Amino acid sequence: MISTTDFKKGKKILFNNEPYMVLDYVSVKPGKGGAYIRTKMKNMLTGLVHEETFRSGEKFEQPDLEYKNMQYLYEDNGLYNFMDTDSFEQFSFNKDQIEEALNFLKEQEIFNIVYFNDRPIAVNPPMFMELKVTQTPPGVRGNTAQGGATKPATLETGLVLQVPLFVNEGDILKIDTRTNEYIERINK
């Protein structure tokens, strides 16, 4: 059982017989009456986000989620095909199901698939990925006043993010998939 006092960002609960992920929460202690928790939650089946208010100490079941590693194969007519690395079965996902991982789809990469009641509901990319820079303007010395200047870079998956001036086309970068941020340049 999960209590409202255990809520934190990313916590998964079973609410109205569906899995939800807590996106944000605020504990409110009014001068009169009991404390309550105001939450913003995302339905993991439909992707809809809504706000809900719970009494402090209210308890919820933990959703029965299963995780499997699958390899991304290819995209075909709006369907994204993955292969179970254990059974070699292939599964197709539509754009809505892989929304979280869309900017990181790279062929042959291993992704974590979330199942609820034997049905795939979400695709999670690895925490860090190494992606090649396909396009970025040249960095010019002297463009900075304080030092930490950045420029936009387009990666092989189509993701555009801010990188330091020394990054060039063809470089391989380590990216944090949770925040879409540049971590470091990889020497290969």
C-alpha positions as CSV (number, residue, x, y, z in Angstrom):
1,M,0.0,0.0,0.0
2,I,1.2,3.5,-0.8
3,S,0.1,6.4,1.4
4,T,-0.3,10.0,0.2
5,T,2.6,10.8,2.6
6,D,4.9,8.6,0.4
7,F,4.0,10.6,-2.8
8,K,6.9,11.9,-4.8
9,K,7.4,12.8,-8.5
10,G,7.3,9.6,-10.6
11,K,5.5,7.5,-8.0
12,K,3.1,5.0,-9.5
13,I,-0.3,4.3,-7.9
14,L,-3.5,2.3,-8.8
15,F,-6.4,4.8,-8.8
16,N,-9.8,3.8,-10.1
17,N,-8.3,0.5,-11.2
18,E,-5.9,2.2,-13.6
19,P,-2.2,3.0,-13.2
20,Y,-1.3,6.6,-12.6
21,M,2.0,8.4,-12.2
22,V,2.3,11.3,-9.8
23,L,3.7,14.3,-11.8
24,D,3.5,16.9,-9.0
25,Y,2.0,17.2,-5.5
26,V,1.5,19.8,-2.8
27,S,0.8,19.1,0.8
28,V,-1.8,21.6,2.1
29,K,-2.3,22.2,5.9
30,P,-5.2,24.6,6.3
31,G,-5.7,26.4,9.6
32,K,-9.0,24.6,10.2
33,G,-9.6,20.9,9.3
34,G,-7.3,18.1,8.3
35,A,-4.4,18.3,5.9
36,Y,-4.8,17.2,2.3
37,I,-2.6,16.5,-0.7
38,R,-3.3,18.2,-4.1
39,T,-1.7,16.1,-6.9
40,K,-1.3,16.3,-10.7
41,M,-1.4,12.8,-12.1
42,K,-1.0,11.2,-15.5
43,N,-3.1,8.2,-16.5
44,M,-0.5,5.7,-17.8
45,L,-3.1,4.1,-20.1
46,T,-4.6,7.1,-21.8
47,G,-1.9,9.7,-21.2
48,L,-4.4,12.2,-19.8
49,V,-3.2,14.5,-17.0
50,H,-5.6,15.7,-14.4
51,E,-5.5,17.1,-10.8
52,E,-6.9,15.2,-7.8
53,T,-7.1,16.0,-4.1
54,F,-6.7,13.3,-1.4
55,R,-6.9,13.4,2.4
56,S,-3.6,13.1,4.1
57,G,-2.8,9.5,4.9
58,E,-5.1,8.0,2.2
59,K,-3.8,4.7,0.9
60,F,-3.6,3.3,-2.6
61,E,-2.6,-0.1,-4.1
62,Q,0.6,-0.4,-6.1
63,P,-0.1,-1.1,-9.8
64,D,1.0,-4.5,-11.1
65,L,3.5,-3.3,-13.6
66,E,5.9,-5.6,-15.5
67,Y,9.0,-4.4,-17.3
68,K,10.6,-6.0,-20.3
69,N,13.7,-5.1,-22.4
70,M,13.0,-4.8,-26.1
71,Q,15.2,-3.8,-29.0
72,Y,13.9,-1.0,-31.4
73,L,13.9,-2.3,-35.0
74,Y,12.3,0.2,-37.4
75,E,9.3,2.5,-38.1
76,D,6.8,1.5,-40.7
77,N,3.6,3.6,-41.6
78,G,3.5,5.3,-38.2
79,L,4.0,2.0,-36.3
80,Y,7.2,1.6,-34.3
81,N,8.4,-2.0,-34.2
82,F,10.2,-3.6,-31.2
83,M,11.5,-7.1,-30.6
84,D,11.5,-8.9,-27.2
85,T,15.2,-9.8,-26.6
86,D,14.2,-13.0,-24.8
87,S,11.4,-14.6,-27.0
88,F,12.2,-12.7,-30.3
89,E,8.5,-11.8,-30.6
90,Q,7.9,-8.5,-32.4
91,F,5.5,-5.8,-31.1
92,S,4.2,-2.6,-32.8
93,F,3.5,0.6,-30.9
94,N,1.7,3.7,-32.2
95,K,3.1,7.2,-31.7
96,D,1.0,7.9,-28.6
97,Q,2.4,4.8,-26.8
98,I,6.0,5.8,-27.3
99,E,5.6,9.5,-26.8
100,E,8.2,9.6,-24.0
101,A,10.9,7.9,-26.1
102,L,10.1,9.4,-29.5
103,N,13.1,11.8,-29.5
104,F,15.5,8.9,-28.7
105,L,14.5,6.2,-31.2
106,K,17.7,4.7,-32.6
107,E,17.7,1.4,-34.4
108,Q,19.2,-1.6,-32.4
109,E,18.9,0.3,-29.1
110,I,17.4,-1.5,-26.1
111,F,14.3,0.2,-24.5
112,N,12.4,-0.7,-21.3
113,I,8.7,-1.5,-22.1
114,V,6.1,-1.2,-19.3
115,Y,3.3,-3.7,-19.2
116,F,0.0,-3.4,-17.2
117,N,-2.3,-6.5,-17.2
118,D,-0.2,-8.1,-19.9
119,R,-0.6,-5.1,-22.2
120,P,2.2,-2.8,-23.2
121,I,1.5,0.8,-22.1
122,A,4.7,2.8,-22.2
123,V,8.2,2.8,-23.7
124,N,11.1,4.2,-21.6
125,P,14.5,5.0,-23.2
126,P,17.7,4.1,-21.4
127,M,18.7,6.8,-18.8
128,F,21.7,7.9,-21.0
129,M,22.2,7.6,-24.7
130,E,25.1,8.2,-27.1
131,L,23.8,10.1,-30.2
132,K,25.7,11.6,-33.2
133,V,25.4,15.3,-34.0
134,T,24.1,15.7,-37.6
135,Q,23.9,19.5,-37.8
136,T,25.2,22.4,-35.7
137,P,26.5,25.8,-36.6
138,P,30.2,26.4,-36.0
139,G,31.2,27.8,-32.6
140,V,33.0,31.1,-32.8
141,R,35.4,32.1,-30.1
142,G,34.6,35.4,-28.5
143,N,30.8,34.8,-28.6
144,T,30.8,34.5,-24.8
145,A,30.9,37.1,-22.1
146,Q,30.8,34.8,-19.1
147,G,32.0,31.5,-20.6
148,G,29.0,29.1,-20.6
149,A,27.7,29.8,-24.1
150,T,25.7,27.2,-26.0
151,K,24.4,26.6,-29.5
152,P,21.7,24.4,-30.9
153,A,22.6,21.0,-32.3
154,T,20.4,18.5,-34.2
155,L,21.1,14.8,-33.3
156,E,20.7,11.7,-35.4
157,T,17.2,11.1,-33.9
158,G,16.0,14.6,-34.8
159,L,16.2,15.9,-31.2
160,V,17.5,19.5,-31.0
161,L,19.2,20.6,-27.8
162,Q,21.7,23.2,-26.6
163,V,25.4,22.1,-26.5
164,P,28.7,23.9,-25.8
165,L,30.4,25.8,-28.6
166,F,33.2,23.2,-29.0
167,V,30.8,20.5,-30.2
168,N,31.0,19.9,-34.0
169,E,29.1,17.9,-36.6
170,G,29.9,14.2,-36.4
171,D,30.7,14.3,-32.6
172,I,29.0,11.7,-30.4
173,L,27.3,13.1,-27.3
174,K,26.1,11.5,-24.1
175,I,22.5,12.7,-23.5
176,D,20.4,12.4,-20.3
177,T,17.0,11.2,-21.6
178,R,15.2,12.3,-18.5
179,T,16.0,16.0,-19.0
180,N,17.0,16.1,-22.7
181,E,20.3,17.6,-21.7
182,Y,23.9,17.3,-22.9
183,I,26.2,15.5,-20.5
184,E,29.5,15.1,-22.3
185,R,31.2,14.5,-25.6
186,I,32.3,10.9,-26.2
187,N,35.8,10.3,-27.8
188,K,35.7,7.4,-30.2
